[in-house]
C-alpha cells in the first residue's frame, strides 16, 4: 500500500477535530484510520475518549494497524479517563507490544468491565517477546502467567475463556518440560473440569488448549 501524503493525513486529522456530529466523527475517524500513518496516532487516541463507541472501534482498528508506532500515544492517555483507558487496553492487546504490559496487567486484575478484562487476558498471552533478552523474556512471561493463573477464578466466564486462550498462547513455544508450561497445563486442566459456574464453552476451550499443549 502506498503511503498517504502528509497533507492528506493532516486534512483527515482536521476533519476529525472539526466533526460536529456522531456520524461525522465516525466517518472522519474511519478515514483517518485508513491512512495507517504514525502521525494519526495521537488523534486516534484522542477519539478513544469521546463518547462515540463506533468511532472508538474505528480508532482501535487504526491504532492496531499502526502497531508499535501507536504505543507511545496510547501510554500517554489520562489514567482518569476510564472510557479511553478501556479502549486503549483493547488496542494494546491487539498490538502485542511489551510496553503495554503494565496496563494489561492492571486491567486484568482490577478493571470493572468483563470485556476489558477479557481483552487484557488475551493480550497478555500474545505479547511479542522476541526482541527482549532471554532473562527479560522469562521475567515478563512469568508476570503474564501469574496474572492469567489468578484470573482463572474470575467471576465472568468470558474472562475465563480468554484466560484459556491466553495461557495457550503464552506457553505454546516453550519446551514440554518447562515449569511455566506445566503450570499452564494444570490451570487449563482445572478450567476444563469446571464446575457449576463454568459453562461448557469454557470447558471445551480449555480442553482444546490443554490437548494442544500436551502434544510433543
C-alpha positions in Angstrom: 0.0 0.0 0.0 1.4 3.4 -1.0 2.0 6.0 1.7 -0.7 8.6 2.2 0.7 12.1 1.6 1.3 14.1 4.8 -1.1 16.8 3.6 -3.9 14.2 3.3 -3.2 12.9 6.8 -3.3 16.5 8.1 -6.6 17.1 6.4 -8.1 14.0 7.8 -6.9 14.9 11.3 -8.5 18.2 10.9 -11.7 16.6 9.8 -11.8 14.5 13.0 -11.3 17.6 15.1 -13.9 19.6 13.3 -16.6 16.8 13.2 -19.9 18.2 14.6 -22.0 15.0 14.8 -21.6 11.4 15.9 -21.9 10.2 12.3 -19.5 12.8 11.1 -16.9 11.8 13.7 -17.3 8.1 12.8 -16.7 8.7 9.1 -13.8 11.1 9.8 -12.2 8.6 12.2 -12.6 5.8 9.6 -10.9 7.9 7.0 -8.1 8.8 9.4 -7.6 5.2 10.5 -7.3 4.1 6.9 -4.2 6.3 6.5 -2.1 3.9 8.5 0.2 6.9 9.2 2.0 7.2 12.5 1.1 10.9 12.6 -2.5 9.9 13.0 -1.9 8.0 16.3 -2.4 10.9 18.8 -5.7 11.9 17.2 -6.9 8.4 17.0 -6.1 8.0 20.7 -7.9 11.3 21.4 -11.0 9.7 19.8 -11.0 6.9 22.4 -12.0 9.4 25.0 -15.1 10.7 23.1 -18.5 9.2 23.9 -18.8 7.6 20.5 -18.4 3.8 20.5 -18.5 3.5 16.7 -15.7 6.0 16.3 -13.7 4.3 19.1 -13.9 1.0 17.4 -12.6 2.6 14.2 -9.8 4.3 16.2 -8.8 1.0 17.8 -8.7 -0.7 14.5 -6.5 2.1 13.1 -4.2 2.0 16.1 -3.7 -1.8 15.9 -2.9 -1.4 12.2 -0.2 1.1 13.2 1.3 -1.4 15.6 4.4 -0.2 17.6 4.1 3.3 16.2 0.9 3.8 18.2 2.1 2.6 21.6 3.6 5.8 23.0 0.4 7.8 22.2 -1.6 5.1 23.9 0.5 5.1 27.0 0.2 8.9 27.4 -3.6 8.6 28.0 -5.1 10.3 31.0 -5.4 7.4 33.5 -8.5 9.0 35.0 -10.4 8.8 31.7 -11.9 5.4 32.2 -13.6 5.1 28.8 -10.4 5.9 26.9 -8.4 3.6 29.1 -10.8 0.7 28.4 -10.4 1.2 24.6 -6.7 1.6 25.0 -6.5 -1.9 26.6 -8.2 -3.3 23.5 -5.8 -1.6 21.2 -2.7 -2.6 23.2 -3.9 -6.2 23.4 -4.2 -6.2 19.6 -0.8 -4.7 19.1 1.1 -7.0 21.4 3.9 -4.6 22.2 5.5 -5.4 25.5 5.4 -1.7 26.5 1.7 -2.3 27.2 2.5 -4.9 29.9 1.7 -2.8 32.9 -1.6 -1.5 31.6 -2.7 -5.0 30.6 -1.8 -6.5 33.9 -3.6 -3.8 35.8 -6.7 -4.2 33.6 -6.9 -7.9 34.0 -6.5 -7.7 37.8 -8.8 -4.7 38.5 -10.9 -3.4 35.7 -14.7 -3.5 36.4 -15.7 -4.4 32.9 -15.5 -8.0 31.9 -14.9 -7.1 28.2 -11.8 -5.1 29.2 -10.5 -8.0 31.4 -11.2 -10.4 28.5 -9.1 -8.2 26.1 -6.3 -7.9 28.6 -6.2 -11.7 29.2 -5.9 -12.4 25.5 -3.4 -9.6 25.1 -1.1 -10.9 27.9 -0.9 -14.2 26.0 0.1 -12.6 22.8 2.8 -10.1 23.7 5.8 -10.1 21.3 8.8 -11.0 23.5 11.2 -11.9 20.7 13.1 -8.6 20.9 13.9 -8.9 24.6 17.0 -10.6 26.1 16.3 -14.1 27.3 16.2 -13.3 31.0 13.9 -10.4 30.4 11.6 -12.6 28.3 11.3 -15.1 31.1 10.5 -12.3 33.6 7.8 -10.8 31.5 6.4 -14.3 30.7 6.3 -15.1 34.4 4.4 -12.0 35.2 1.9 -12.7 32.5 1.5 -16.3 33.7 0.9 -15.2 37.3 -1.8 -12.8 36.2 -3.5 -15.3 34.0 -3.4 -18.0 36.7 -5.0 -15.6 39.1 -7.7 -14.8 36.6 -8.8 -18.5 36.2 -11.0 -17.6 39.2 -12.6 -14.5 37.5 -16.3 -14.3 38.1 -17.2 -13.9 34.4 -17.0 -16.9 32.1 -16.0 -14.7 29.1 -12.9 -13.7 31.0 -12.1 -17.3 31.9 -12.5 -18.3 28.2 -10.0 -15.6 27.3 -7.6 -16.8 30.0 -7.6 -20.3 28.4 -6.7 -18.7 25.1 -4.0 -16.5 26.7 -2.5 -19.4 28.6 -2.2 -21.5 25.5 -0.6 -18.7 23.5 1.8 -17.7 26.3 3.5 -21.0 26.8 3.0 -22.7 23.4 6.6 -22.1 22.3 8.2 -23.4 25.5 9.8 -26.8 25.9 7.4 -29.5 27.1 9.3 -29.8 30.4 9.2 -26.1 31.2 7.7 -25.3 34.5 5.6 -22.5 33.1 4.1 -24.9 30.5 3.3 -27.3 33.3 1.6 -24.6 35.4 -0.5 -23.5 32.4 -1.5 -27.2 31.8 -2.5 -27.6 35.4 -4.7 -24.4 35.2 -6.2 -25.5 31.9 -7.0 -28.8 33.4 -8.9 -27.1 36.2 -10.8 -25.0 33.8 -11.7 -28.0 31.6 -13.2 -29.8 34.5 -15.0 -26.7 35.5 -17.9 -26.6 38.0 -21.5 -25.4 38.3 -20.4 -21.9 37.3 -18.2 -22.9 34.3 -20.2 -23.2 31.1 -19.4 -26.0 28.6 -17.9 -23.5 26.2 -15.1 -22.6 28.6 -14.5 -26.2 29.5 -14.2 -27.1 25.8 -11.9 -24.2 25.0 -9.7 -25.1 28.0 -9.6 -28.8 27.0 -8.6 -27.8 23.4 -5.8 -25.7 24.7 -4.7 -28.5 27.1 -4.7 -31.1 24.3 -2.5 -28.8 22.1 0.0 -28.2 24.9 0.2 -31.9 25.7 1.3 -32.7 22.2 5.1 -33.0 21.9 
